[in-house]
Amino acid sequence: MKLSIFLLFVFVCSGLAENAHSQNAKVTLNKQNVMVSEILNEIENQTEYLFLYNKKEPFRADLSS
């Protein structure tokens, strides 16, 4: 009985995880010498993602692909 409940739980959870689309978004960026916040804003515009960060502390990063 415990095994049946456990297997049911595993199958239900795997079915719910299948609907997630966390890595299916495609983003196109072509920027140089910009703030990371501008990159995050562009990603937010192209996807349904939302980034939370402290706007009072600007930061830069050297990102290359």
Steps between C-alpha positions, in 0.01 A plus 500: 500500500778742591682412180188569292454842658868579449489399133182701447670802657807457276291474183288803590809709576673396179189592304496845656871549434445422132293816459785723617672698227788650690759429231290536186529878458712634213668836547698703247736766632760712327627756750839634601607715793157513663384459856390155607164652588450586130573138407252377760236744373550376145464139615180595684365663182571191289380241751255455784781507757525761773826597670512664841807701593600811691493793257681723751820300453596508131737231389689399189623166388721381218277254318597324181360201321 
